[in-house]
Amino acid sequence: EGHFLPNQDILREQPNSANSVNLMYCLVNYIRTLSRIPCWMSNQAALPALATVLEVIQGPCEGNQEYLALNTELIETLNRLLRVKAVNDCTEEDQVALKRVTIDIFQGLLEGQGHRVAVYERVLAVIHLDIIMILCSPPEKTVVTIGETDDEKEEDGEEDKEDDEDEIILRTEFLVLLQMLCDFKPSLRDELDMGKRM
């Protein structure tokens, strides 16, 4: 924590070492492999790896931002994580957590880019904006109450309230990312027909 730039840079290259090891490359390959194995265990392994990627780009750390965006398959992997659904023994909680850290990484890649356009252009070229638009929209819920007791309804109501709060936070994060992209490229509003869809 604290985003101490020399510590962030040293994960990418160790200039005082005879053998420099790019840990960013290793992390992205690890996350990419995990993203192709949808299960509870791979989610548990991916979350701290994604959190590490987030920590080493925030601050911002321009070297790590540019390396991860321009020289790795991180953005493609993040796209895959945004589309993933709870299958096998995956839980909805884990899927929400994965999506939240994924969006945080997208925002971290764009943090402080200002007049530097390479990272923005790479993100815009690869990110699946249609998925972002879908994830910004509130889902339609179908509630089945046949045969429920009053106690069961109260318990379901409490769970729905918690789920709704997590979903609202996640949708808000997607909207923030969309706003960042639109601030960089205002024509996106018309291209995505945001006036009607949002």
Disulfide bonds with the S-S distance in Angstrom:
none
